[in-house]
Amino acid sequence: MNESRSVWALNGLTGGLIATALLLSILAVLTFFAMNVQTANSENYYKIVNEKSIKMFSTENSKHLVDAK
């Protein structure tokens, strides 16, 4: 007979259910934070100035973006 049982041993179905619940709760929290970030930034528009002078390969293209607020 196996006498080395432990209350804290999470094997089999119980461990699988706990792991699934933990992963789903992490997914829910990360989705909640992602939705908050998207909502906060959904109306931050940029205005492009001097669009004719933008070059395809340039490190200075960020100078053409101006915050529209």
mmCIF file as Biopython writes it, N, C-alpha, C and O atoms, coordinates in Angstrom:
data_model
#
loop_
_atom_site.group_PDB
_atom_site.id
_atom_site.type_symbol
_atom_site.label_atom_id
_atom_site.label_alt_id
_atom_site.label_comp_id
_atom_site.label_asym_id
_atom_site.label_entity_id
_atom_site.label_seq_id
_atom_site.pdbx_PDB_ins_code
_atom_site.Cartn_x
_atom_site.Cartn_y
_atom_site.Cartn_z
_atom_site.occupancy
_atom_site.B_iso_or_equiv
_atom_site.auth_seq_id
_atom_site.auth_asym_id
_atom_site.pdbx_PDB_model_num
ATOM 1   N N  . MET A ? 1  ? 0.840  -1.165 0.000   1.0 0.0 1  A 1 
ATOM 2   C CA . MET A ? 1  ? 0.000  0.000  0.000   1.0 0.0 1  A 1 
ATOM 3   C C  . MET A ? 1  ? 0.897  1.243  0.000   1.0 0.0 1  A 1 
ATOM 4   O O  . MET A ? 1  ? 1.941  1.264  0.651   1.0 0.0 1  A 1 
ATOM 5   N N  . ASN A ? 2  ? 0.478  2.273  -0.733  1.0 0.0 2  A 1 
ATOM 6   C CA . ASN A ? 2  ? 1.257  3.496  -0.831  1.0 0.0 2  A 1 
ATOM 7   C C  . ASN A ? 2  ? 0.923  4.408  0.346   1.0 0.0 2  A 1 
ATOM 8   O O  . ASN A ? 2  ? -0.180 4.950  0.423   1.0 0.0 2  A 1 
ATOM 9   N N  . GLU A ? 3  ? 1.873  4.577  1.259   1.0 0.0 3  A 1 
ATOM 10  C CA . GLU A ? 3  ? 1.652  5.379  2.464   1.0 0.0 3  A 1 
ATOM 11  C C  . GLU A ? 3  ? 2.254  6.776  2.351   1.0 0.0 3  A 1 
ATOM 12  O O  . GLU A ? 3  ? 2.158  7.556  3.299   1.0 0.0 3  A 1 
ATOM 13  N N  . SER A ? 4  ? 2.875  7.118  1.214   1.0 0.0 4  A 1 
ATOM 14  C CA . SER A ? 4  ? 3.558  8.412  1.094   1.0 0.0 4  A 1 
ATOM 15  C C  . SER A ? 4  ? 2.706  9.420  0.327   1.0 0.0 4  A 1 
ATOM 16  O O  . SER A ? 4  ? 3.182  10.087 -0.592  1.0 0.0 4  A 1 
ATOM 17  N N  . ARG A ? 5  ? 1.468  9.514  0.713   1.0 0.0 5  A 1 
ATOM 18  C CA . ARG A ? 5  ? 0.581  10.478 0.065   1.0 0.0 5  A 1 
ATOM 19  C C  . ARG A ? 5  ? 0.772  11.854 0.690   1.0 0.0 5  A 1 
ATOM 20  O O  . ARG A ? 5  ? 1.145  11.987 1.856   1.0 0.0 5  A 1 
ATOM 21  N N  . SER A ? 6  ? 0.503  12.872 -0.122  1.0 0.0 6  A 1 
ATOM 22  C CA . SER A ? 6  ? 0.629  14.235 0.358   1.0 0.0 6  A 1 
ATOM 23  C C  . SER A ? 6  ? -0.609 15.017 -0.038  1.0 0.0 6  A 1 
ATOM 24  O O  . SER A ? 6  ? -1.155 14.825 -1.125  1.0 0.0 6  A 1 
ATOM 25  N N  . VAL A ? 7  ? -1.046 15.889 0.839   1.0 0.0 7  A 1 
ATOM 26  C CA . VAL A ? 7  ? -2.205 16.716 0.548   1.0 0.0 7  A 1 
ATOM 27  C C  . VAL A ? 7  ? -1.883 17.698 -0.569  1.0 0.0 7  A 1 
ATOM 28  O O  . VAL A ? 7  ? -2.759 18.068 -1.352  1.0 0.0 7  A 1 
ATOM 29  N N  . TRP A ? 8  ? -0.613 18.122 -0.642  1.0 0.0 8  A 1 
ATOM 30  C CA . TRP A ? 8  ? -0.199 19.146 -1.595  1.0 0.0 8  A 1 
ATOM 31  C C  . TRP A ? 8  ? 0.247  18.580 -2.936  1.0 0.0 8  A 1 
ATOM 32  O O  . TRP A ? 8  ? 0.681  19.338 -3.804  1.0 0.0 8  A 1 
ATOM 33  N N  . ALA A ? 9  ? 0.154  17.296 -3.125  1.0 0.0 9  A 1 
ATOM 34  C CA . ALA A ? 9  ? 0.522  16.696 -4.403  1.0 0.0 9  A 1 
ATOM 35  C C  . ALA A ? 9  ? -0.607 16.944 -5.402  1.0 0.0 9  A 1 
ATOM 36  O O  . ALA A ? 9  ? -1.731 16.481 -5.209  1.0 0.0 9  A 1 
ATOM 37  N N  . LEU A ? 10 ? -0.295 17.678 -6.470  1.0 0.0 10 A 1 
ATOM 38  C CA . LEU A ? 10 ? -1.319 18.026 -7.449  1.0 0.0 10 A 1 
ATOM 39  C C  . LEU A ? 10 ? -1.064 17.248 -8.727  1.0 0.0 10 A 1 
ATOM 40  O O  . LEU A ? 10 ? -0.574 17.793 -9.717  1.0 0.0 10 A 1 
ATOM 41  N N  . ASN A ? 11 ? -1.395 15.998 -8.692  1.0 0.0 11 A 1 
ATOM 42  C CA . ASN A ? 11 ? -1.191 15.135 -9.839  1.0 0.0 11 A 1 
ATOM 43  C C  . ASN A ? 11 ? -2.532 14.796 -10.466 1.0 0.0 11 A 1 
ATOM 44  O O  . ASN A ? 11 ? -3.575 14.902 -9.820  1.0 0.0 11 A 1 
ATOM 45  N N  . GLY A ? 12 ? -2.499 14.396 -11.698 1.0 0.0 12 A 1 
ATOM 46  C CA . GLY A ? 12 ? -3.700 13.897 -12.348 1.0 0.0 12 A 1 
ATOM 47  C C  . GLY A ? 12 ? -4.691 14.979 -12.687 1.0 0.0 12 A 1 
ATOM 48  O O  . GLY A ? 12 ? -4.319 16.074 -13.110 1.0 0.0 12 A 1 
ATOM 49  N N  . LEU A ? 13 ? -5.946 14.669 -12.501 1.0 0.0 13 A 1 
ATOM 50  C CA . LEU A ? 13 ? -7.035 15.548 -12.905 1.0 0.0 13 A 1 
ATOM 51  C C  . LEU A ? 13 ? -7.050 16.851 -12.106 1.0 0.0 13 A 1 
ATOM 52  O O  . LEU A ? 13 ? -7.305 17.913 -12.675 1.0 0.0 13 A 1 
ATOM 53  N N  . THR A ? 14 ? -6.787 16.792 -10.826 1.0 0.0 14 A 1 
ATOM 54  C CA . THR A ? 14 ? -6.797 17.994 -9.997  1.0 0.0 14 A 1 
ATOM 55  C C  . THR A ? 14 ? -5.715 18.971 -10.438 1.0 0.0 14 A 1 
ATOM 56  O O  . THR A ? 14 ? -5.971 20.168 -10.563 1.0 0.0 14 A 1 
ATOM 57  N N  . GLY A ? 15 ? -4.519 18.469 -10.673 1.0 0.0 15 A 1 
ATOM 58  C CA . GLY A ? 15 ? -3.433 19.331 -11.130 1.0 0.0 15 A 1 
ATOM 59  C C  . GLY A ? 15 ? -3.706 19.925 -12.496 1.0 0.0 15 A 1 
ATOM 60  O O  . GLY A ? 15 ? -3.385 21.087 -12.746 1.0 0.0 15 A 1 
ATOM 61  N N  . GLY A ? 16 ? -4.294 19.143 -13.378 1.0 0.0 16 A 1 
ATOM 62  C CA . GLY A ? 16 ? -4.645 19.647 -14.701 1.0 0.0 16 A 1 
ATOM 63  C C  . GLY A ? 16 ? -5.681 20.742 -14.646 1.0 0.0 16 A 1 
ATOM 64  O O  . GLY A ? 16 ? -5.580 21.733 -15.369 1.0 0.0 16 A 1 
ATOM 65  N N  . LEU A ? 17 ? -6.686 20.572 -13.787 1.0 0.0 17 A 1 
ATOM 66  C CA . LEU A ? 17 ? -7.720 21.598 -13.642 1.0 0.0 17 A 1 
ATOM 67  C C  . LEU A ? 17 ? -7.165 22.877 -13.031 1.0 0.0 17 A 1 
ATOM 68  O O  . LEU A ? 17 ? -7.531 23.975 -13.451 1.0 0.0 17 A 1 
ATOM 69  N N  . ILE A ? 18 ? -6.292 22.744 -12.051 1.0 0.0 18 A 1 
ATOM 70  C CA . ILE A ? 18 ? -5.686 23.931 -11.436 1.0 0.0 18 A 1 
ATOM 71  C C  . ILE A ? 18 ? -4.789 24.654 -12.435 1.0 0.0 18 A 1 
ATOM 72  O O  . ILE A ? 18 ? -4.810 25.883 -12.504 1.0 0.0 18 A 1 
ATOM 73  N N  . ALA A ? 19 ? -4.005 23.913 -13.208 1.0 0.0 19 A 1 
ATOM 74  C CA . ALA A ? 19 ? -3.138 24.528 -14.215 1.0 0.0 19 A 1 
ATOM 75  C C  . ALA A ? 19 ? -3.964 25.224 -15.287 1.0 0.0 19 A 1 
ATOM 76  O O  . ALA A ? 19 ? -3.606 26.314 -15.731 1.0 0.0 19 A 1 
ATOM 77  N N  . THR A ? 20 ? -5.061 24.612 -15.707 1.0 0.0 20 A 1 
ATOM 78  C CA . THR A ? 20 ? -5.926 25.228 -16.710 1.0 0.0 20 A 1 
ATOM 79  C C  . THR A ? 20 ? -6.569 26.501 -16.175 1.0 0.0 20 A 1 
ATOM 80  O O  . THR A ? 20 ? -6.629 27.508 -16.879 1.0 0.0 20 A 1 
ATOM 81  N N  . ALA A ? 21 ? -7.044 26.464 -14.949 1.0 0.0 21 A 1 
ATOM 82  C CA . ALA A ? 21 ? -7.658 27.650 -14.340 1.0 0.0 21 A 1 
ATOM 83  C C  . ALA A ? 21 ? -6.623 28.767 -14.187 1.0 0.0 21 A 1 
ATOM 84  O O  . ALA A ? 21 ? -6.949 29.935 -14.402 1.0 0.0 21 A 1 
ATOM 85  N N  . LEU A ? 22 ? -5.401 28.435 -13.824 1.0 0.0 22 A 1 
ATOM 86  C CA . LEU A ? 22 ? -4.348 29.435 -13.675 1.0 0.0 22 A 1 
ATOM 87  C C  . LEU A ? 22 ? -4.009 30.066 -15.020 1.0 0.0 22 A 1 
ATOM 88  O O  . LEU A ? 22 ? -3.873 31.286 -15.109 1.0 0.0 22 A 1 
ATOM 89  N N  . LEU A ? 23 ? -3.873 29.265 -16.055 1.0 0.0 23 A 1 
ATOM 90  C CA . LEU A ? 23 ? -3.565 29.802 -17.379 1.0 0.0 23 A 1 
ATOM 91  C C  . LEU A ? 23 ? -4.700 30.672 -17.920 1.0 0.0 23 A 1 
ATOM 92  O O  . LEU A ? 23 ? -4.445 31.707 -18.536 1.0 0.0 23 A 1 
ATOM 93  N N  . LEU A ? 24 ? -5.944 30.263 -17.697 1.0 0.0 24 A 1 
ATOM 94  C CA . LEU A ? 24 ? -7.073 31.071 -18.153 1.0 0.0 24 A 1 
ATOM 95  C C  . LEU A ? 24 ? -7.180 32.383 -17.384 1.0 0.0 24 A 1 
ATOM 96  O O  . LEU A ? 24 ? -7.564 33.403 -17.957 1.0 0.0 24 A 1 
ATOM 97  N N  . SER A ? 25 ? -6.847 32.373 -16.102 1.0 0.0 25 A 1 
ATOM 98  C CA . SER A ? 25 ? -6.878 33.622 -15.336 1.0 0.0 25 A 1 
ATOM 99  C C  . SER A ? 25 ? -5.767 34.562 -15.780 1.0 0.0 25 A 1 
ATOM 100 O O  . SER A ? 25 ? -5.976 35.774 -15.834 1.0 0.0 25 A 1 
ATOM 101 N N  . ILE A ? 26 ? -4.587 34.028 -16.100 1.0 0.0 26 A 1 
ATOM 102 C CA . ILE A ? 26 ? -3.500 34.866 -16.632 1.0 0.0 26 A 1 
ATOM 103 C C  . ILE A ? 26 ? -3.917 35.453 -17.968 1.0 0.0 26 A 1 
ATOM 104 O O  . ILE A ? 26 ? -3.668 36.631 -18.224 1.0 0.0 26 A 1 
ATOM 105 N N  . LEU A ? 27 ? -4.541 34.667 -18.818 1.0 0.0 27 A 1 
ATOM 106 C CA . LEU A ? 27 ? -5.029 35.148 -20.105 1.0 0.0 27 A 1 
ATOM 107 C C  . LEU A ? 27 ? -6.051 36.262 -19.922 1.0 0.0 27 A 1 
ATOM 108 O O  . LEU A ? 27 ? -6.019 37.258 -20.646 1.0 0.0 27 A 1 
ATOM 109 N N  . ALA A ? 28 ? -6.951 36.104 -18.967 1.0 0.0 28 A 1 
ATOM 110 C CA . ALA A ? 28 ? -7.979 37.125 -18.726 1.0 0.0 28 A 1 
ATOM 111 C C  . ALA A ? 28 ? -7.351 38.429 -18.247 1.0 0.0 28 A 1 
ATOM 112 O O  . ALA A ? 28 ? -7.757 39.504 -18.688 1.0 0.0 28 A 1 
ATOM 113 N N  . VAL A ? 29 ? -6.372 38.353 -17.355 1.0 0.0 29 A 1 
ATOM 114 C CA . VAL A ? 29 ? -5.719 39.561 -16.838 1.0 0.0 29 A 1 
ATOM 115 C C  . VAL A ? 29 ? -4.960 40.270 -17.949 1.0 0.0 29 A 1 
ATOM 116 O O  . VAL A ? 29 ? -5.064 41.489 -18.081 1.0 0.0 29 A 1 
ATOM 117 N N  . LEU A ? 30 ? -4.204 39.536 -18.746 1.0 0.0 30 A 1 
ATOM 118 C CA . LEU A ? 30 ? -3.448 40.155 -19.832 1.0 0.0 30 A 1 
ATOM 119 C C  . LEU A ? 30 ? -4.371 40.751 -20.891 1.0 0.0 30 A 1 
ATOM 120 O O  . LEU A ? 30 ? -4.066 41.805 -21.449 1.0 0.0 30 A 1 
ATOM 121 N N  . THR A ? 31 ? -5.491 40.096 -21.173 1.0 0.0 31 A 1 
ATOM 122 C CA . THR A ? 31 ? -6.463 40.641 -22.117 1.0 0.0 31 A 1 
ATOM 123 C C  . THR A ? 31 ? -7.082 41.927 -21.578 1.0 0.0 31 A 1 
ATOM 124 O O  . THR A ? 31 ? -7.286 42.881 -22.329 1.0 0.0 31 A 1 
ATOM 125 N N  . PHE A ? 32 ? -7.379 41.955 -20.296 1.0 0.0 32 A 1 
ATOM 126 C CA . PHE A ? 32 ? -7.932 43.155 -19.666 1.0 0.0 32 A 1 
ATOM 127 C C  . PHE A ? 32 ? -6.964 44.323 -19.783 1.0 0.0 32 A 1 
ATOM 128 O O  . PHE A ? 32 ? -7.367 45.430 -20.142 1.0 0.0 32 A 1 
ATOM 129 N N  . PHE A ? 33 ? -5.682 44.085 -19.482 1.0 0.0 33 A 1 
ATOM 130 C CA . PHE A ? 33 ? -4.690 45.158 -19.589 1.0 0.0 33 A 1 
ATOM 131 C C  . PHE A ? 33 ? -4.491 45.588 -21.039 1.0 0.0 33 A 1 
ATOM 132 O O  . PHE A ? 33 ? -4.320 46.779 -21.303 1.0 0.0 33 A 1 
ATOM 133 N N  . ALA A ? 34 ? -4.510 44.668 -21.966 1.0 0.0 34 A 1 
ATOM 134 C CA . ALA A ? 34 ? -4.355 45.011 -23.381 1.0 0.0 34 A 1 
ATOM 135 C C  . ALA A ? 34 ? -5.527 45.858 -23.867 1.0 0.0 34 A 1 
ATOM 136 O O  . ALA A ? 34 ? -5.335 46.784 -24.656 1.0 0.0 34 A 1 
ATOM 137 N N  . MET A ? 35 ? -6.725 45.556 -23.412 1.0 0.0 35 A 1 
ATOM 138 C CA . MET A ? 35 ? -7.886 46.347 -23.809 1.0 0.0 35 A 1 
ATOM 139 C C  . MET A ? 35 ? -7.815 47.752 -23.223 1.0 0.0 35 A 1 
ATOM 140 O O  . MET A ? 35 ? -8.211 48.717 -23.877 1.0 0.0 35 A 1 
ATOM 141 N N  . ASN A ? 36 ? -7.312 47.875 -21.994 1.0 0.0 36 A 1 
ATOM 142 C CA . ASN A ? 36 ? -7.164 49.201 -21.395 1.0 0.0 36 A 1 
ATOM 143 C C  . ASN A ? 36 ? -6.133 50.035 -22.144 1.0 0.0 36 A 1 
ATOM 144 O O  . ASN A ? 36 ? -6.344 51.230 -22.354 1.0 0.0 36 A 1 
ATOM 145 N N  . VAL A ? 37 ? -5.030 49.430 -22.546 1.0 0.0 37 A 1 
ATOM 146 C CA . VAL A ? 37 ? -4.010 50.150 -23.308 1.0 0.0 37 A 1 
ATOM 147 C C  . VAL A ? 37 ? -4.563 50.581 -24.660 1.0 0.0 37 A 1 
ATOM 148 O O  . VAL A ? 37 ? -4.330 51.708 -25.096 1.0 0.0 37 A 1 
ATOM 149 N N  . GLN A ? 38 ? -5.291 49.694 -25.321 1.0 0.0 38 A 1 
ATOM 150 C CA . GLN A ? 38 ? -5.866 50.028 -26.624 1.0 0.0 38 A 1 
ATOM 151 C C  . GLN A ? 38 ? -6.885 51.146 -26.498 1.0 0.0 38 A 1 
ATOM 152 O O  . GLN A ? 38 ? -6.926 52.037 -27.347 1.0 0.0 38 A 1 
ATOM 153 N N  . THR A ? 39 ? -7.702 51.121 -25.467 1.0 0.0 39 A 1 
ATOM 154 C CA . THR A ? 39 ? -8.701 52.162 -25.262 1.0 0.0 39 A 1 
ATOM 155 C C  . THR A ? 39 ? -8.035 53.505 -24.973 1.0 0.0 39 A 1 
ATOM 156 O O  . THR A ? 39 ? -8.479 54.539 -25.472 1.0 0.0 39 A 1 
ATOM 157 N N  . ALA A ? 40 ? -6.983 53.492 -24.177 1.0 0.0 40 A 1 
ATOM 158 C CA . ALA A ? 40 ? -6.299 54.735 -23.827 1.0 0.0 40 A 1 
ATOM 159 C C  . ALA A ? 40 ? -5.599 55.360 -25.024 1.0 0.0 40 A 1 
ATOM 160 O O  . ALA A ? 40 ? -5.479 56.583 -25.095 1.0 0.0 40 A 1 
ATOM 161 N N  . ASN A ? 41 ? -5.139 54.552 -25.958 1.0 0.0 41 A 1 
ATOM 162 C CA . ASN A ? 41 ? -4.375 55.068 -27.095 1.0 0.0 41 A 1 
ATOM 163 C C  . ASN A ? 41 ? -5.167 55.112 -28.396 1.0 0.0 41 A 1 
ATOM 164 O O  . ASN A ? 41 ? -4.598 55.418 -29.444 1.0 0.0 41 A 1 
ATOM 165 N N  . SER A ? 42 ? -6.433 54.823 -28.358 1.0 0.0 42 A 1 
ATOM 166 C CA . SER A ? 42 ? -7.203 54.749 -29.609 1.0 0.0 42 A 1 
ATOM 167 C C  . SER A ? 42 ? -7.470 56.112 -30.220 1.0 0.0 42 A 1 
ATOM 168 O O  . SER A ? 42 ? -7.786 56.201 -31.407 1.0 0.0 42 A 1 
ATOM 169 N N  . GLU A ? 43 ? -7.351 57.176 -29.435 1.0 0.0 43 A 1 
ATOM 170 C CA . GLU A ? 43 ? -7.625 58.507 -29.972 1.0 0.0 43 A 1 
ATOM 171 C C  . GLU A ? 43 ? -6.387 59.394 -29.987 1.0 0.0 43 A 1 
ATOM 172 O O  . GLU A ? 43 ? -6.515 60.615 -30.077 1.0 0.0 43 A 1 
ATOM 173 N N  . ASN A ? 44 ? -5.212 58.823 -29.904 1.0 0.0 44 A 1 
ATOM 174 C CA . ASN A ? 44 ? -3.973 59.593 -30.014 1.0 0.0 44 A 1 
ATOM 175 C C  . ASN A ? 44 ? -3.559 59.611 -31.474 1.0 0.0 44 A 1 
ATOM 176 O O  . ASN A ? 44 ? -2.890 58.696 -31.955 1.0 0.0 44 A 1 
ATOM 177 N N  . TYR A ? 45 ? -3.961 60.653 -32.166 1.0 0.0 45 A 1 
ATOM 178 C CA . TYR A ? 45 ? -3.666 60.755 -33.585 1.0 0.0 45 A 1 
ATOM 179 C C  . TYR A ? 45 ? -2.392 61.550 -33.799 1.0 0.0 45 A 1 
ATOM 180 O O  . TYR A ? 45 ? -1.998 62.359 -32.959 1.0 0.0 45 A 1 
ATOM 181 N N  . TYR A ? 46 ? -1.769 61.313 -34.912 1.0 0.0 46 A 1 
ATOM 182 C CA . TYR A ? 46 ? -0.594 62.072 -35.301 1.0 0.0 46 A 1 
ATOM 183 C C  . TYR A ? 46 ? -0.891 62.813 -36.594 1.0 0.0 46 A 1 
ATOM 184 O O  . TYR A ? 46 ? -1.651 62.339 -37.438 1.0 0.0 46 A 1 
ATOM 185 N N  . LYS A ? 47 ? -0.286 63.966 -36.734 1.0 0.0 47 A 1 
ATOM 186 C CA . LYS A ? 47 ? -0.409 64.745 -37.950 1.0 0.0 47 A 1 
ATOM 187 C C  . LYS A ? 47 ? 0.935  64.682 -38.660 1.0 0.0 47 A 1 
ATOM 188 O O  . LYS A ? 47 ? 1.978  64.887 -38.039 1.0 0.0 47 A 1 
ATOM 189 N N  . ILE A ? 48 ? 0.914  64.404 -39.942 1.0 0.0 48 A 1 
ATOM 190 C CA . ILE A ? 48 ? 2.141  64.322 -40.724 1.0 0.0 48 A 1 
ATOM 191 C C  . ILE A ? 48 ? 2.357  65.670 -41.401 1.0 0.0 48 A 1 
ATOM 192 O O  . ILE A ? 48 ? 1.487  66.169 -42.115 1.0 0.0 48 A 1 
ATOM 193 N N  . VAL A ? 49 ? 3.527  66.250 -41.165 1.0 0.0 49 A 1 
ATOM 194 C CA . VAL A ? 49 ? 3.872  67.522 -41.800 1.0 0.0 49 A 1 
ATOM 195 C C  . VAL A ? 49 ? 4.985  67.273 -42.815 1.0 0.0 49 A 1 
ATOM 196 O O  . VAL A ? 49 ? 5.831  66.401 -42.620 1.0 0.0 49 A 1 
ATOM 197 N N  . ASN A ? 50 ? 4.976  68.037 -43.883 1.0 0.0 50 A 1 
ATOM 198 C CA . ASN A ? 50 ? 5.965  67.924 -44.956 1.0 0.0 50 A 1 
ATOM 199 C C  . ASN A ? 50 ? 6.052  66.505 -45.504 1.0 0.0 50 A 1 
ATOM 200 O O  . ASN A ? 50 ? 7.134  65.925 -45.588 1.0 0.0 50 A 1 
ATOM 201 N N  . GLU A ? 51 ? 4.909  65.958 -45.872 1.0 0.0 51 A 1 
ATOM 202 C CA . GLU A ? 51 ? 4.888  64.570 -46.336 1.0 0.0 51 A 1 
ATOM 203 C C  . GLU A ? 51 ? 5.619  64.372 -47.655 1.0 0.0 51 A 1 
ATOM 204 O O  . GLU A ? 51 ? 6.001  63.250 -47.991 1.0 0.0 51 A 1 
ATOM 205 N N  . LYS A ? 52 ? 5.815  65.440 -48.399 1.0 0.0 52 A 1 
ATOM 206 C CA . LYS A ? 52 ? 6.540  65.320 -49.667 1.0 0.0 52 A 1 
ATOM 207 C C  . LYS A ? 52 ? 8.036  65.109 -49.465 1.0 0.0 52 A 1 
ATOM 208 O O  . LYS A ? 52 ? 8.723  64.613 -50.359 1.0 0.0 52 A 1 
ATOM 209 N N  . SER A ? 53 ? 8.536  65.481 -48.300 1.0 0.0 53 A 1 
ATOM 210 C CA . SER A ? 53 ? 9.972  65.359 -48.059 1.0 0.0 53 A 1 
ATOM 211 C C  . SER A ? 53 ? 10.355 64.076 -47.320 1.0 0.0 53 A 1 
ATOM 212 O O  . SER A ? 53 ? 11.514 63.906 -46.944 1.0 0.0 53 A 1 
ATOM 213 N N  . ILE A ? 54 ? 9.403  63.181 -47.110 1.0 0.0 54 A 1 
ATOM 214 C CA . ILE A ? 54 ? 9.703  61.921 -46.427 1.0 0.0 54 A 1 
ATOM 215 C C  . ILE A ? 54 ? 10.404 60.988 -47.403 1.0 0.0 54 A 1 
ATOM 216 O O  . ILE A ? 54 ? 9.932  60.766 -48.518 1.0 0.0 54 A 1 
ATOM 217 N N  . LYS A ? 55 ? 11.525 60.451 -46.974 1.0 0.0 55 A 1 
ATOM 218 C CA . LYS A ? 55 ? 12.284 59.522 -47.799 1.0 0.0 55 A 1 
ATOM 219 C C  . LYS A ? 55 ? 11.995 58.092 -47.349 1.0 0.0 55 A 1 
ATOM 220 O O  . LYS A ? 55 ? 11.670 57.853 -46.186 1.0 0.0 55 A 1 
ATOM 221 N N  . MET A ? 56 ? 12.115 57.152 -48.273 1.0 0.0 56 A 1 
ATOM 222 C CA . MET A ? 56 ? 11.797 55.771 -47.947 1.0 0.0 56 A 1 
ATOM 223 C C  . MET A ? 56 ? 12.797 55.199 -46.937 1.0 0.0 56 A 1 
ATOM 224 O O  . MET A ? 56 ? 12.398 54.543 -45.974 1.0 0.0 56 A 1 
ATOM 225 N N  . PHE A ? 57 ? 14.068 55.440 -47.148 1.0 0.0 57 A 1 
ATOM 226 C CA . PHE A ? 57 ? 15.100 54.911 -46.265 1.0 0.0 57 A 1 
ATOM 227 C C  . PHE A ? 57 ? 15.766 56.079 -45.547 1.0 0.0 57 A 1 
ATOM 228 O O  . PHE A ? 57 ? 16.730 56.662 -46.044 1.0 0.0 57 A 1 
ATOM 229 N N  . SER A ? 58 ? 15.242 56.408 -44.378 1.0 0.0 58 A 1 
ATOM 230 C CA . SER A ? 58 ? 15.792 57.527 -43.634 1.0 0.0 58 A 1 
ATOM 231 C C  . SER A ? 58 ? 15.576 57.296 -42.145 1.0 0.0 58 A 1 
ATOM 232 O O  . SER A ? 58 ? 14.573 56.711 -41.735 1.0 0.0 58 A 1 
ATOM 233 N N  . THR A ? 59 ? 16.514 57.754 -41.352 1.0 0.0 59 A 1 
ATOM 234 C CA . THR A ? 59 ? 16.365 57.651 -39.900 1.0 0.0 59 A 1 
ATOM 235 C C  . THR A ? 59 ? 15.729 58.905 -39.327 1.0 0.0 59 A 1 
ATOM 236 O O  . THR A ? 59 ? 15.508 58.976 -38.118 1.0 0.0 59 A 1 
ATOM 237 N N  . GLU A ? 60 ? 15.431 59.888 -40.149 1.0 0.0 60 A 1 
ATOM 238 C CA . GLU A ? 60 ? 14.877 61.154 -39.682 1.0 0.0 60 A 1 
ATOM 239 C C  . GLU A ? 60 ? 13.387 61.294 -39.992 1.0 0.0 60 A 1 
ATOM 240 O O  . GLU A ? 60 ? 12.859 62.405 -39.942 1.0 0.0 60 A 1 
ATOM 241 N N  . ASN A ? 61 ? 12.710 60.220 -40.305 1.0 0.0 61 A 1 
ATOM 242 C CA . ASN A ? 61 ? 11.292 60.291 -40.639 1.0 0.0 61 A 1 
ATOM 243 C C  . ASN A ? 61 ? 10.416 60.605 -39.434 1.0 0.0 61 A 1 
ATOM 244 O O  . ASN A ? 61 ? 9.281  61.048 -39.607 1.0 0.0 61 A 1 
ATOM 245 N N  . SER A ? 62 ? 10.902 60.391 -38.238 1.0 0.0 62 A 1 
ATOM 246 C CA . SER A ? 62 ? 10.092 60.683 -37.058 1.0 0.0 62 A 1 
ATOM 247 C C  . SER A ? 62 ? 9.905  62.181 -36.852 1.0 0.0 62 A 1 
ATOM 248 O O  . SER A ? 62 ? 9.018  62.584 -36.100 1.0 0.0 62 A 1 
ATOM 249 N N  . LYS A ? 63 ? 10.709 63.009 -37.493 1.0 0.0 63 A 1 
ATOM 250 C CA . LYS A ? 63 ? 10.549 64.457 -37.377 1.0 0.0 63 A 1 
ATOM 251 C C  . LYS A ? 63 ? 9.284  64.938 -38.083 1.0 0.0 63 A 1 
ATOM 252 O O  . LYS A ? 63 ? 8.834  66.056 -37.832 1.0 0.0 63 A 1 
ATOM 253 N N  . HIS A ? 64 ? 8.709  64.133 -38.947 1.0 0.0 64 A 1 
ATOM 254 C CA . HIS A ? 64 ? 7.518  64.517 -39.697 1.0 0.0 64 A 1 
ATOM 255 C C  . HIS A ? 64 ? 6.231  64.235 -38.924 1.0 0.0 64 A 1 
ATOM 256 O O  . HIS A ? 64 ? 5.153  64.659 -39.339 1.0 0.0 64 A 1 
ATOM 257 N N  . LEU A ? 65 ? 6.339  63.520 -37.799 1.0 0.0 65 A 1 
ATOM 258 C CA . LEU A ? 65 ? 5.152  63.212 -36.997 1.0 0.0 65 A 1 
ATOM 259 C C  . LEU A ? 65 ? 5.005  64.235 -35.882 1.0 0.0 65 A 1 
ATOM 260 O O  . LEU A ? 65 ? 5.947  64.487 -35.130 1.0 0.0 65 A 1 
ATOM 261 N N  . VAL A ? 66 ? 3.814  64.823 -35.779 1.0 0.0 66 A 1 
ATOM 262 C CA . VAL A ? 66 ? 3.529  65.799 -34.754 1.0 0.0 66 A 1 
ATOM 263 C C  . VAL A ? 66 ? 2.275  65.320 -34.032 1.0 0.0 66 A 1 
ATOM 264 O O  . VAL A ? 66 ? 1.323  64.870 -34.669 1.0 0.0 66 A 1 
ATOM 265 N N  . ASP A ? 67 ? 2.271  65.415 -32.715 1.0 0.0 67 A 1 
ATOM 266 C CA . ASP A ? 67 ? 1.093  65.045 -31.947 1.0 0.0 67 A 1 
ATOM 267 C C  . ASP A ? 67 ? -0.036 66.005 -32.277 1.0 0.0 67 A 1 
ATOM 268 O O  . ASP A ? 67 ? 0.146  67.221 -32.211 1.0 0.0 67 A 1 
ATOM 269 N N  . ALA A ? 68 ? -1.189 65.479 -32.629 1.0 0.0 68 A 1 
ATOM 270 C CA . ALA A ? 68 ? -2.297 66.305 -33.111 1.0 0.0 68 A 1 
ATOM 271 C C  . ALA A ? 68 ? -3.048 67.012 -31.982 1.0 0.0 68 A 1 
ATOM 272 O O  . ALA A ? 68 ? -3.865 67.888 -32.263 1.0 0.0 68 A 1 
ATOM 273 N N  . LYS A ? 69 ? -2.810 66.679 -30.761 1.0 0.0 69 A 1 
ATOM 274 C CA . LYS A ? 69 ? -3.558 67.297 -29.660 1.0 0.0 69 A 1 
ATOM 275 C C  . LYS A ? 69 ? -3.108 68.673 -29.340 1.0 0.0 69 A 1 
ATOM 276 O O  . LYS A ? 69 ? -3.652 69.306 -28.435 1.0 0.0 69 A 1 
#
